Amino acid sequence: MKEYVVRLLYCEMLGHNAEFGYIHCVNLIASTDVLQKRTGYLAVQLMVSPEDSLLLLVVSPIQTDLKSKSTLEVCCALGAATKLVTPEITPMVIADIQKCLTHESPLVRKKAIVCIHALWRRDENSVGDVNQYQQVLCDREPSVMACSLGFLQDLCYLNPEANKRLVVSFVSILQQICQNRLPKEYDYHRIPAPWIQIKLLKLLAILCNNDVERSKQAQSVITDVMKRAESGINIGNAVVFEAVKTITCLVPHPELIESAAEAIAKFLKSPNPNLKYLGITALSRIVLIDPVYAKVHRDVVMYCLEDHDETIKRKTLDLLYAMTNEESVEAIVARLIKFLAAAHDMFLKADLVQNICNLAYRFYPNMLWYVNAMNETIKLGEQFVDNQTAQGLLKMIAEGSEDETEEENALTRTRVVDMYFELLDASDKIPPTLIQIISWVLGEYGFMSKENKQEDILDKLCDNLERSDSTDTRGYIITAIMKITAQLPRVPDHVIDLVSTYKSSCSLALQQRCYEFLMLAEISDDSNTLMPRVLPVDGCCEDLEADESLSFLNAIVQKARDEGARDYVPGKLDEVIGVVEEHQWNAAYVNPMDHKEIIEQKPPEESEVELQVVGGDVWGKKNLDEPPEEDAQDLPDLPQEDEPTLNSPTSGIFGPDSTDGTKKGKKKVKKPKKPKPVSKEDKAFSALFEPTTKTKKKVKAKKATLSPLAAGELSAGEFQEQWGAHPHVGNIQVPIPPGVSLNVEGMTQLVARLGVSTVHIIGQEFIAAARHNASGGLVLCHFTLDAANFNVKLCSADPDVTSEALQLIGQRIFAA
C-alpha cells in the first residue's frame, strides 16, 4: 500500500485529481509500521485540504500516536498536527501536545513547541494561557530553547508591556552564548550560535524600546556581542548589523552609538557592495538619533552615488534625504543636481526632482540660492516639476524670506530680475515652465532693474513670444508685456501689432488676454494714464478689500423697490400656488409635519386659474382625459352642482366655506375632433369613479335620499368624523422618481388626475372626496407628501369599494 500511496502522491504532483485514493492515505496512518505511518501522514499533509471532512478521521490516530511510547510515532503525530489540525480540532489534541513539552526526548519537545506556535498563529485563544510556555526558555537543551524564541518573539511583538520581565532571561542567555558556554556544535565560523544571538537581539530591540531601565540591563551584553562578532566574516557582520539596529531602538547611550558608528564606517569603506548596503541602511538609522554622524560620513555616502549597483544608489539617495540639514543642504543639493544631470531612469529622475525641491524649500540658506537651485532643477527635469512647486517659487520671490529684511528682499528681487534677463539671452533652449516664471518676474519687478531698461526687457519678451510654442507660455508673456507697457509713457506700436496676431488664437485664455490688452491700449490717451491704474507697480501682494455689505448694489435695489418689488424677509419662503398671471396670493411656508398654524389667504374673486400639465392638456374639475364624444353630449343631464377646484372663486386655501352653500358656475365642454383611445386601467377606473350615461340616472336618484356630502359641502370637521367612522381599505406609498420635484401645484394636478374633488389643503396634505359611480357611495381620500414619497389612504362605507380602487389609484399615480 505504501508504494501505491507514493505513486498517488506523484500523480497529484503532476496535476491529476487523486481524491479517490485519499481514504487509503488515511487508512495507512493506522498502520503499526512506522515507515508506512510516516508515509500516510506525509501524503495526507500534502494532498488533503484542511477543509476536507476526511481530517476528522485523522484526529483519532493523532491522539493515539501522541500518547505512544515510540519517539518516532510521537514526532510523526506532532508534525502532522502542525499542518492538519484546525482551530475546530485543536481542543481535542491540545492537552496531549502540551504533555509533550515534558517529554524525555529533546526532539519531541522541540516539535511540541513548534506545533503549539503553529496552532497559536491560527487561533490565539486555542492554546490556552501563553505564559505557561515561557518555561521552555529554561529547558536544559539549547535547541529547545532556540525553538521557543520564534514563539516568544511573536508574543512580545503583540504585547511588549506584558513580556518586559523576560529581558533579564534574554540578557542572561545572550551572556552565556558570548562566554561560549554552549556546545561546540552550535558554533559557526568561530561565532557562537549566531542565529540565536540575532533572535535574542531582535527580542531586546522590541522589549527595550524607549525603556531606560531595560536599556541599561542590555547595554553591557550588546557591547560584548559587537566585540566578539567583529571577525570580518559574513556571519559576524550579520550579528554586528543586528546589534547596530538594536542600539538604535534603545535609549541613546554615547558609548554604544560610538561603537555603532565605527562599525558603520567599516561597512561603508568595504569594497563589498553587500556591506556597503548594510552600512548605508545602518547609518540611516543612526542619523535619526544623532545627526552629527551624518556630517562625518557625508563625503563617503555621496561617493556611493557613483557606485555601479543600482540598489546602492537608491539607498544612498534615501540616506541623503534623511541626513540633510541647514548646514549640509548646499553641498547635498548640489550633489543631487549633478546626479540628476547624469540620470536616465525616468522614475528615478521624478523622485530626484521631488526630493530636491522639498529639501531646497525646507533648508534654503537664502532666497537667491533657492532661486538658483530651482532654476537648475527645472532645466534638468522640467516635466517632473508640478505647478505647485512653480507657484511656490513665485510666492517666495513675491513675499520674500522671513529671515531677511525688506531691503534685502528688494535687493534679491533686483538680482533675480538681472539673472533672468541674462538667462533669456542664453542660446540654450529654456523649458516652458521656466519661461513662465521668468515672464512673471520680469513683468512684476522689471522696473527694479538698474542695469536693464524696461524697453530692453520688453523687446526680449516679444522675441520669446514669437519663439514660444505653448499657448500657456504665450499667455504669461503677454501678461508680462501688458504690465511693462503700463509703466511706459505710451504703448509701442510694434507691441500692438505683435499682440494683434494672437487675438485669433485657438486658446480662449490667450484671446482674452490679447483683447484686454488691445482694449486698454485703445481707450488709453497719449499719456497712458489708464493702464497704470489697472496694472499698478508691484500689485501682486496688494490686499483686496471686499465689500461684505454689497453697497454697490444699493442703486439697483432702490430701483427695484420703486418699481414695486418687495423686500426679502429672511426665514420666510413664499409659495405661489397655481399659475398666476396678473393676480397672485401667497401662503406662508408651513412644515409638512406641523399643522398648528396656517395663514389663510384668499385669491381675488375675479381670478381665473387653470391647472395645466406639460404638453398643453387642460385638466378639468373631475378628469384629465377628455370624455368620449357620446358621453360629452350627455353631460348637460348630470347634476349641475358646483365642484370647486383649488383656485375657484368659491374656495380658499382650506377649501370652500362649509356655510356658503353651492354656487352655479359656467361649464365649458370641449369636444375633441377624434376620441382618444382608452386603456383597460382607465376603463376600470372610470367604472369606479366617473359617472357614465348608464349610471347617471341611478346616481341622480340616490342623490335625493343621501346627505349632502358633496365635495363642496364637506367641512374639515365633518371629514374627520366621516374618516373615523368609515373602515380603511388600505394604504399606498409611491416613491417620487429621481429628478422630479413635486410641489403643492404639482400635487394639486396629480390629485385632479385621480378624478376626486379637493376639499381641504393643509400644508402639503390633501383631503379629498369622490362618489362611487355605481352606488353613489362616498369615497374619502387622504393624500400626503413627504421628502421622497406620495402617500395615499382610502376609506369608504360602501361595500362595493374594495382594494381594487386603491390599486387603480396607484396605477393612475404611476401614470402621472
C-alpha positions in Angstrom: 0.0 0.0 0.0 2.9 2.4 0.7 4.1 2.1 -2.9 0.6 2.9 -4.2 0.3 5.9 -1.9 3.7 7.2 -3.2 2.6 6.8 -6.8 -0.7 8.6 -5.9 1.3 11.4 -4.5 3.3 11.6 -7.7 0.0 11.8 -9.7 -1.0 14.8 -7.6 2.3 16.4 -8.2 1.7 16.1 -11.9 -1.7 17.9 -11.5 -4.1 15.0 -11.7 -7.0 14.6 -9.3 -6.5 11.7 -7.0 -9.3 12.1 -4.5 -10.3 8.5 -4.9 -7.1 7.5 -3.0 -7.3 9.9 0.0 -9.1 7.3 2.1 -6.3 4.9 1.6 -3.8 7.5 2.8 -5.9 7.9 6.0 -6.0 4.1 6.5 -2.2 3.9 6.1 -1.8 6.2 9.1 -3.3 3.5 11.3 -0.5 1.1 10.3 1.8 -0.2 13.0 4.8 0.1 10.8 6.5 3.5 11.4 7.6 3.9 7.8 4.1 3.3 6.5 2.6 5.5 9.2 5.0 8.3 8.2 4.2 7.9 4.6 0.4 8.1 5.3 0.9 11.3 7.4 3.0 12.8 4.6 0.5 12.0 1.9 -2.4 13.4 4.0 -0.5 16.7 4.7 0.4 17.2 1.0 -2.8 16.2 -0.6 -5.8 16.6 1.7 -7.2 20.1 2.1 -7.7 21.5 5.6 -11.4 21.9 4.9 -11.9 18.3 3.9 -14.1 16.2 6.1 -11.6 13.3 5.9 -9.5 15.2 8.5 -11.9 14.1 11.2 -10.7 10.6 10.6 -7.2 11.7 11.3 -7.9 13.0 14.8 -8.1 9.6 16.5 -4.7 8.3 15.1 -3.0 11.6 16.1 -4.3 11.3 19.6 -3.2 7.7 19.8 0.3 8.4 18.4 0.8 11.4 20.8 0.4 9.0 23.7 2.7 6.4 22.1 5.9 5.4 23.8 7.7 5.5 20.5 9.5 8.7 19.9 9.2 8.4 16.1 5.5 7.9 16.3 5.1 11.0 18.6 7.2 13.0 16.2 5.1 11.9 13.2 1.9 12.9 15.1 3.3 16.3 16.1 4.4 17.0 12.5 1.0 16.1 11.2 -0.8 18.2 13.9 1.3 21.2 12.9 -0.1 21.0 9.3 -3.5 19.4 9.7 -5.1 20.5 13.0 -7.6 23.3 12.5 -8.9 25.6 15.3 -12.0 23.4 15.5 -9.9 20.3 16.1 -7.4 22.0 18.4 -9.3 21.4 21.7 -9.2 17.6 21.0 -5.4 17.4 20.8 -4.0 20.4 22.7 -3.8 18.6 26.0 -1.7 15.8 24.6 0.5 18.3 22.8 1.2 20.2 26.0 2.2 17.0 27.7 4.9 16.5 25.0 6.7 19.6 26.3 7.9 17.5 29.2 8.8 14.5 27.1 12.2 13.0 27.8 13.3 13.4 24.2 14.6 16.9 23.1 13.4 16.2 19.6 9.8 15.8 20.8 10.0 18.9 23.0 11.2 20.9 20.0 8.4 19.7 17.8 5.9 20.3 20.5 6.7 24.0 20.9 6.8 24.4 17.1 3.4 22.7 16.9 1.9 25.0 19.6 3.3 28.1 17.8 1.6 27.0 14.6 -1.7 26.4 16.4 -1.4 29.8 18.1 -1.0 31.5 14.7 -4.2 30.0 13.5 -6.2 30.9 16.7 -4.6 32.8 19.6 -7.2 31.5 22.1 -6.9 27.8 21.2 -3.7 27.1 23.1 -4.7 28.4 26.5 -2.5 30.7 28.7 0.6 31.6 26.7 2.6 32.5 29.8 3.0 28.8 30.6 5.2 28.3 27.6 7.8 30.8 28.9 9.3 28.0 31.0 10.7 26.5 27.8 13.4 29.1 28.0 14.8 27.2 31.0 15.0 23.9 29.1 18.3 22.1 29.6 18.6 21.6 25.9 19.7 24.7 24.0 17.9 23.6 20.8 14.6 23.5 22.6 15.2 27.0 24.0 16.1 28.2 20.5 12.9 26.8 19.1 10.9 28.8 21.6 12.4 32.1 20.6 10.3 32.4 17.5 7.1 31.9 19.5 8.2 34.4 22.2 9.1 36.9 19.6 5.6 36.9 18.2 4.2 37.2 21.7 6.5 40.2 22.6 5.7 41.9 19.3 1.9 41.8 20.1 2.2 42.8 23.7 5.6 44.2 24.8 4.5 45.5 28.1 3.3 42.1 29.4 6.6 40.4 28.5 9.2 43.0 29.7 10.1 40.8 32.6 11.7 38.4 30.1 14.5 40.9 29.4 16.6 39.5 32.3 16.3 36.0 30.9 17.2 37.1 27.4 20.2 39.0 28.6 21.4 36.0 30.7 21.1 33.7 27.7 23.0 36.1 25.5 25.8 36.4 28.0 26.1 32.6 28.3 26.4 32.4 24.5 29.1 35.1 24.4 31.0 33.3 27.0 31.0 30.1 24.9 29.0 28.0 27.4 27.1 26.3 24.6 28.4 23.1 23.0 30.8 23.5 20.1 28.3 22.2 17.6 26.4 25.5 17.9 29.4 27.5 16.6 29.5 28.7 13.0 32.9 30.0 11.7 34.0 30.5 15.3 30.9 32.7 16.1 28.9 31.0 18.9 25.3 30.3 18.0 25.0 33.4 15.6 21.3 32.8 14.7 20.3 32.5 18.4 22.2 35.8 19.0 20.3 37.5 16.2 16.9 36.3 17.6 17.8 37.5 21.1 18.9 40.9 19.8 15.6 41.3 18.0 13.7 40.5 21.2 15.8 43.0 23.1 15.1 45.7 20.5 11.3 45.1 20.9 11.3 45.0 24.8 13.8 47.7 25.5 12.4 50.3 23.1 12.3 53.7 24.9 12.7 52.0 28.2 15.5 53.4 30.3 15.7 50.6 32.9 15.6 47.7 30.4 18.1 49.6 28.1 20.6 49.8 30.9 20.3 46.0 31.5 21.1 45.3 27.8 23.9 47.8 27.2 26.8 45.7 28.5 25.8 42.5 26.8 25.3 44.3 23.4 28.8 45.7 23.7 30.2 42.2 24.3 28.3 40.9 21.3 29.7 43.5 18.9 33.3 43.0 20.1 33.2 39.2 19.8 31.4 39.3 16.4 34.0 41.6 14.6 35.7 38.8 12.8 35.5 40.1 9.3 33.4 37.2 8.0 29.8 37.5 6.8 28.1 35.8 9.7 30.0 38.1 12.1 28.9 41.2 10.1 25.3 40.0 10.3 25.5 39.9 14.1 27.1 43.3 14.2 24.4 44.8 11.9 21.7 43.4 14.1 23.4 44.8 17.1 23.5 48.2 15.5 19.8 48.0 14.8 19.2 47.1 18.4 21.3 50.1 19.6 19.0 52.5 17.6 16.0 51.1 19.4 17.4 51.5 22.9 17.6 54.7 24.9 20.6 56.6 23.4 23.9 55.8 25.0 27.1 57.6 23.8 29.4 54.6 24.0 27.0 52.3 22.2 26.3 54.9 19.5 30.1 55.4 19.0 30.6 51.7 18.7 27.8 51.5 16.1 29.3 54.4 14.2 32.7 52.7 14.0 31.1 49.5 12.7 29.2 51.5 10.1 32.3 53.2 8.9 33.9 49.8 8.2 30.9 48.8 6.2 30.9 51.9 4.1 34.6 51.7 3.3 34.3 48.0 2.3 34.6 47.1 -1.4 31.9 44.5 -0.9 28.6 46.0 -2.2 26.6 44.0 0.3 28.5 45.5 3.2 28.1 49.0 1.7 24.3 48.4 1.6 24.3 47.4 5.2 26.4 50.4 6.2 24.0 52.8 4.4 21.0 51.2 6.0 22.5 51.3 9.4 23.7 54.9 9.1 20.2 56.0 8.1 19.0 54.7 11.5 21.9 56.3 13.4 21.3 59.7 11.8 17.8 59.8 13.3 19.3 59.6 16.7 22.4 61.8 16.3 22.8 63.9 13.1 26.4 64.6 14.0 27.5 61.3 12.4 25.9 62.3 9.1 28.5 65.1 8.8 31.3 62.7 9.4 30.3 60.2 6.8 28.7 62.7 4.3 31.5 62.5 1.8 31.7 58.7 1.9 27.9 58.5 1.4 27.9 60.9 -1.5 30.7 58.9 -3.1 28.3 55.9 -3.0 26.2 57.7 -5.6 28.8 56.7 -8.2 28.6 53.1 -7.4 27.5 50.8 -10.3 25.0 48.9 -8.1 21.6 50.5 -8.7 20.2 49.4 -5.2 23.1 51.2 -3.5 22.4 54.3 -5.5 18.8 54.4 -4.4 19.6 53.5 -0.8 22.2 56.3 -0.8 19.6 58.8 -2.1 17.2 57.9 0.8 20.1 58.4 3.3 21.0 61.8 1.8 17.4 62.9 2.1 17.4 61.9 5.8 20.8 63.5 6.7 20.2 66.9 5.1 20.0 69.9 7.4 20.7 73.7 7.2 24.4 73.2 7.2 24.6 70.5 4.6 21.8 71.5 2.3 24.0 73.4 -0.2 26.5 70.5 -0.7 23.9 67.8 -0.8 21.6 69.6 -3.2 24.5 70.5 -5.5 25.5 66.8 -5.5 21.9 65.7 -6.2 21.6 68.1 -9.1 24.8 66.8 -10.5 23.4 63.2 -10.2 20.1 64.4 -11.8 22.0 65.6 -14.9 23.5 62.1 -15.4 20.4 60.1 -14.5 18.5 58.3 -17.3 15.8 56.4 -15.4 12.6 58.4 -15.6 11.2 57.2 -12.3 14.5 57.9 -10.6 14.5 61.4 -12.1 11.0 62.0 -10.9 11.9 61.1 -7.3 15.1 63.2 -7.5 13.3 66.3 -8.7 10.6 66.0 -6.0 13.1 65.5 -3.2 15.5 68.3 -4.4 12.5 70.7 -4.4 11.5 69.6 -0.9 15.0 69.9 0.5 15.7 73.2 -1.1 12.4 74.7 0.3 12.9 73.3 3.8 16.6 74.2 4.4 17.3 77.1 2.0 20.0 79.4 3.4 18.8 82.5 1.4 16.3 83.3 -1.3 18.9 83.8 -4.1 20.3 80.3 -3.5 16.8 78.9 -3.6 16.0 80.5 -6.9 19.3 79.3 -8.4 18.7 75.7 -7.2 15.1 75.7 -8.6 16.3 77.1 -11.9 18.8 74.3 -12.3 16.3 71.7 -11.3 13.6 73.0 -13.7 16.2 72.9 -16.5 17.1 69.3 -15.9 13.7 67.9 -15.0 11.0 70.3 -16.2 8.5 67.6 -16.9 8.6 66.4 -13.3 8.1 69.9 -11.7 4.4 70.3 -10.7 2.5 73.5 -10.8 2.5 73.8 -7.0 6.3 73.9 -6.9 6.5 76.7 -9.6 3.8 78.7 -7.7 5.8 78.2 -4.5 8.9 79.8 -6.2 6.9 82.8 -7.4 5.4 83.2 -3.9 8.9 83.1 -2.4 10.1 85.9 -4.8 7.0 88.0 -4.2 6.8 87.7 -0.4 10.5 87.4 0.3 12.3 85.5 3.0 11.2 85.9 6.6 14.8 85.8 7.8 15.7 88.8 5.7 14.7 92.5 5.9 12.6 94.2 3.3 15.7 96.0 1.9 17.5 92.6 1.5 14.5 91.1 -0.2 14.2 94.0 -2.6 17.9 93.7 -3.4 17.4 90.0 -4.0 14.5 90.7 -6.4 16.7 93.0 -8.3 19.4 90.4 -8.7 16.8 87.8 -9.7 15.5 90.2 -12.5 19.0 90.7 -13.8 19.7 87.0 -13.6 16.5 86.1 -15.6 17.2 88.8 -18.2 20.6 87.2 -18.8 19.0 83.8 -18.9 16.8 85.0 -21.8 20.0 85.8 -23.8 21.3 82.3 -23.4 21.3 80.2 -26.6 20.2 77.1 -24.7 16.6 76.2 -25.0 14.7 77.2 -21.9 11.8 75.0 -20.7 8.3 76.4 -20.9 7.8 76.3 -17.1 11.0 78.4 -16.6 9.9 80.9 -19.3 6.6 81.3 -17.5 8.4 82.0 -14.2 10.8 84.5 -15.9 7.9 86.3 -17.6 6.0 86.7 -14.4 9.1 88.0 -12.5 10.1 90.5 -15.3 6.5 91.7 -15.5 6.2 92.3 -11.8 9.7 93.5 -10.9 11.3 94.5 -14.2 11.1 98.2 -13.1 13.6 97.4 -10.2 16.5 96.6 -12.5 19.1 99.3 -12.8 21.2 97.6 -15.4 18.5 96.8 -18.0 15.9 99.3 -19.3 12.3 98.3 -19.5 12.3 98.8 -23.2 15.0 96.2 -23.5 13.1 93.8 -21.3 10.0 94.4 -23.4 11.9 93.5 -26.6 13.3 90.3 -25.0 9.8 89.2 -24.1 8.5 90.0 -27.6 11.2 87.8 -29.1 10.4 84.9 -26.8 6.7 85.4 -27.6 7.4 84.7 -31.2 9.6 81.7 -30.5 7.3 80.1 -27.9 5.1 77.2 -29.0 3.0 76.8 -25.8 -0.2 78.8 -25.5 0.1 78.9 -21.7 3.6 80.4 -22.0 2.4 82.9 -24.5 -0.3 83.9 -22.1 2.3 84.5 -19.4 4.4 86.6 -21.8 1.5 88.7 -23.0 0.6 89.4 -19.3 4.2 90.5 -18.6 4.2 92.7 -21.7 1.0 94.3 -20.5 2.4 95.1 -17.1 5.6 96.5 -18.5 3.7 98.6 -21.1 1.7 100.1 -18.3 4.8 101.7 -16.9 5.9 103.2 -20.2 4.9 106.7 -21.4 3.0 105.2 -24.4 2.2 101.8 -25.8 4.7 100.9 -28.6 3.2 100.2 -32.0 5.2 97.1 -32.6 3.8 95.6 -29.4 0.2 96.3 -30.5 0.9 94.7 -33.9 2.5 91.6 -32.2 -0.3 91.1 -29.8 -2.9 91.6 -32.5 -1.6 88.5 -34.3 -2.6 86.3 -31.4 -6.1 87.5 -30.8 -7.5 84.8 -33.1 -5.7 82.0 -31.3 -7.4 78.8 -30.6 -6.8 79.3 -26.8 -9.7 81.3 -25.3 -7.4 82.4 -22.4 -4.9 83.8 -24.8 -7.6 85.5 -26.8 -8.9 87.1 -23.6 -5.5 88.5 -22.7 -5.0 89.9 -26.2 -8.4 91.6 -26.3 -7.9 93.0 -22.8 -4.5 94.5 -23.8 -5.8 95.9 -27.0 -8.8 97.4 -25.4 -6.7 99.1 -22.7 -4.3 100.4 -25.3 -7.2 101.7 -27.4 -9.0 103.6 -24.7 -5.8 105.0 -23.2 -4.8 108.5 -24.0 -1.4 109.6 -25.2 -0.1 110.0 -21.7 -1.1 106.3 -20.9 -2.7 107.1 -17.6 -5.3 104.3 -17.6 -3.1 101.3 -17.7 -1.0 102.2 -14.7 -4.2 102.4 -12.7 -5.4 99.0 -13.9 -1.9 97.4 -13.6 -0.2 99.1 -10.7 3.5 98.6 -9.9 4.2 95.6 -7.6 0.5 94.9 -7.2 0.6 91.2 -6.8 0.8 91.4 -3.0 -1.9 94.1 -2.5 -4.7 93.1 -0.2 -8.2 93.3 -1.8 -10.9 94.8 0.4 -14.2 93.1 0.0 -17.4 95.0 0.5 -19.4 92.5 2.5 -22.5 94.8 2.6 -22.6 94.9 -1.2 -23.2 98.6 -1.1 -22.5 99.0 -4.8 -25.9 97.3 -5.4 -27.9 99.9 -3.5 -28.9 101.8 -6.6 -30.2 98.6 -8.3 -32.1 97.6 -5.2 -33.7 101.0 -4.8 -34.7 101.0 -8.5 -36.4 97.6 -8.0 -38.3 98.9 -4.9 -39.5 101.9 -6.9 -40.9 99.5 -9.5 -42.9 97.7 -6.8 -40.7 94.9 -5.7 -40.9 93.6 -2.1 -38.1 93.3 0.4 -36.7 89.9 1.1 -37.6 88.6 4.5 -35.0 86.0 5.8 -36.5 82.8 7.1 -39.7 83.0 5.1 -40.5 81.0 2.0 -43.3 82.2 -0.2 -45.1 79.6 -2.3 -47.1 80.6 -5.3 -50.0 78.2 -5.8 -51.2 77.7 -9.3 -50.2 79.7 -12.4 -50.9 83.4 -11.6 -50.9 85.9 -14.4 -52.0 89.3 -13.1 -53.2 88.5 -9.6 -51.4 86.3 -7.0 -51.7 85.4 -3.4 -49.2 84.0 -1.0 -49.3 81.4 1.8 -46.6 81.3 4.5 -44.4 78.3 4.4 -45.5 75.5 6.8 -43.5 72.5 7.8 -45.4 69.4 6.4 -45.0 67.8 9.9 -46.6 70.8 11.7 -50.2 71.9 11.0 -50.8 74.0 14.1 -50.7 77.4 12.4 -51.8 78.2 8.9 -52.1 81.7 7.5 -55.2 81.8 5.3 -55.2 84.0 2.3 -57.9 84.0 -0.4 -57.4 84.8 -4.1 -59.2 87.7 -5.7 -62.7 86.8 -6.8 -62.1 87.7 -10.4 -59.1 85.4 -10.9 -59.4 82.5 -13.2 -56.7 79.9 -12.9 -56.4 76.8 -14.9 -54.2 73.8 -14.0 -52.0 72.7 -16.9 -49.7 69.9 -17.5 -46.7 69.7 -19.8 -48.0 69.2 -23.3 -50.8 71.7 -23.2 -53.6 69.4 -21.9 -56.2 71.3 -19.8 -57.2 69.5 -16.6 -60.8 69.6 -15.8 -62.5 69.5 -12.4 -63.1 65.8 -12.5 -60.9 64.2 -15.0 -57.9 65.0 -17.1 -58.9 62.8 -20.0 -61.4 64.3 -22.5 -64.7 62.3 -22.3 -65.7 60.4 -25.4 -67.9 62.3 -27.8 -71.1 60.3 -27.0 -70.6 61.0 -23.3 -69.8 64.6 -23.8 -73.2 65.1 -25.4 -75.0 63.8 -22.4 -73.1 66.0 -19.8 -75.9 68.6 -19.5 -78.2 65.9 -18.0 -75.8 65.5 -15.0 -76.4 67.4 -11.7 -75.2 70.9 -12.2 -73.6 71.2 -8.8 -70.6 73.4 -8.4 -67.5 71.3 -7.7 -64.9 73.9 -6.8 -61.2 73.3 -7.6 -58.3 74.7 -5.7 -58.4 78.1 -7.4 -62.1 78.5 -8.0 -63.7 81.8 -6.6 -65.6 79.8 -4.0 -62.7 78.1 -2.3 -59.9 79.5 -0.2 -56.7 78.0 0.9 -58.5 75.5 3.1 -61.3 74.8 0.6 -64.8 76.3 0.3 -66.7 77.8 3.2 -69.0 75.0 4.5 -71.8 77.5 5.4 -71.7 79.2 1.9 -73.8 76.5 0.1 -73.2 75.9 -3.5 -72.8 78.3 -6.4 -73.5 77.9 -10.0 -70.7 78.2 -12.5 -70.4 78.0 -16.2 -69.2 74.8 -17.7 -67.3 74.7 -21.0 -67.3 71.5 -22.9 -64.5 71.0 -25.4 -65.4 68.4 -28.0 -62.3 66.6 -29.3 -62.0 66.1 -33.0 -61.2 62.4 -32.5 -61.9 60.2 -29.5 -58.7 59.3 -27.5 -58.0 55.6 -27.0 -58.9 54.4 -23.5 -56.8 51.7 -21.8 -58.1 48.9 -19.7 -57.0 50.6 -16.5 -58.8 53.8 -17.4 -62.0 51.9 -18.2 -61.8 50.1 -14.8 -61.1 53.4 -13.1 -64.0 55.1 -14.9 -66.3 52.3 -13.8 -65.5 53.1 -10.2 -65.1 56.9 -10.0 -66.5 58.5 -13.2 -70.2 58.9 -14.0 -71.3 57.4 -17.3 -74.5 57.5 -19.3 -75.6 54.2 -17.9 -75.3 55.1 -14.2 -76.1 58.8 -14.2 -79.8 58.2 -13.6 -79.0 55.9 -10.8 -76.7 58.5 -9.2 -79.3 61.2 -9.6 -81.9 59.0 -7.9 -79.7 58.3 -5.0 -78.7 61.9 -4.5 -82.1 62.8 -3.4 -82.1 60.4 -0.5 -78.4 60.9 0.7 -77.0 63.5 3.0 -75.3 66.5 1.3 -71.8 65.1 1.3 -70.6 66.6 -2.0 -67.0 67.8 -2.2 -68.0 71.4 -1.8 -70.2 70.8 1.2 -67.9 68.7 3.4 -66.0 70.7 6.0 -62.8 69.7 7.7 -64.5 68.7 10.9 -67.2 66.7 9.1 -64.5 65.0 7.1 -62.7 63.9 10.2 -65.9 62.5 11.6 -66.6 60.6 8.4 -63.0 59.4 8.2 -63.1 58.0 11.7 -66.5 56.3 11.1 -65.6 54.5 7.9 -63.4 51.4 7.7 -60.0 51.8 6.0 -59.5 49.9 2.8 -55.7 50.3 2.6 -52.7 52.5 2.0 -50.3 53.0 -0.9 -46.9 54.7 -0.9 -45.4 55.8 -4.2 -41.8 56.9 -4.3 -41.1 60.1 -6.2 -38.8 59.4 -9.2 -35.3 61.0 -9.1 -35.1 64.4 -10.7 -38.9 65.0 -10.2 -39.8 67.9 -7.9 -43.4 67.6 -6.7 -44.6 70.8 -5.1 -48.0 71.9 -4.0 -49.0 72.9 -7.5 -47.8 69.6 -9.0 -49.6 67.7 -6.2 -52.8 69.5 -6.9 -52.6 68.5 -10.6 -51.8 64.9 -9.6 -54.8 64.7 -7.3 -57.0 66.2 -10.0 -55.9 63.4 -12.3 -57.2 60.8 -9.9 -60.8 62.1 -10.5 -61.5 63.3 -7.0 -62.6 66.7 -5.8 -60.2 68.6 -3.5 -61.8 69.8 -0.3 -59.1 70.9 2.1 -55.4 71.7 1.8 -53.2 71.8 5.0 -49.6 72.5 4.2 -48.8 69.6 1.9 -51.8 67.4 3.0 -54.8 67.0 0.7 -58.2 65.8 2.0 -60.4 64.8 -0.9 -63.7 63.0 -1.6 -65.5 61.3 -4.5 -68.6 59.2 -5.1 -68.8 55.6 -6.3 -70.4 55.8 -9.7 -72.3 52.5 -9.4 -73.8 53.0 -6.0 -73.2 56.7 -5.3 -71.4 55.9 -2.1 -68.8 58.3 -0.7 -65.1 57.6 -1.1 -62.8 59.5 1.3 -59.2 60.0 0.3 -56.2 61.4 2.3 -53.1 62.4 0.3 -49.8 63.4 1.9 -46.4 64.3 0.5 -43.1 63.7 2.4 -39.5 64.1 1.3 -39.4 61.1 -1.1 -42.9 59.5 -1.3 -46.5 60.3 -2.3 -48.8 58.6 0.3 -52.5 57.7 -0.2 -55.0 56.4 2.3 -58.5 55.4 1.2 -61.7 54.5 3.2 -65.4 54.1 2.4 -68.5 52.7 3.9 -69.7 51.3 0.6 -69.1 47.5 0.4 -68.7 47.8 -3.3 -65.5 49.8 -2.9 -62.7 47.3 -2.5 -58.9 47.3 -2.6 -59.2 47.4 -6.4 -60.0 51.1 -6.1 -56.7 51.7 -4.2 -54.8 49.7 -6.8 -56.3 51.7 -9.7 -55.4 55.0 -7.9 -51.9 53.7 -7.6 -51.8 53.0 -11.3 -53.0 56.5 -12.1 -50.3 57.9 -9.8 -47.6 56.0 -11.6 -49.0 57.0 -14.9 -48.9 60.7 -13.8 
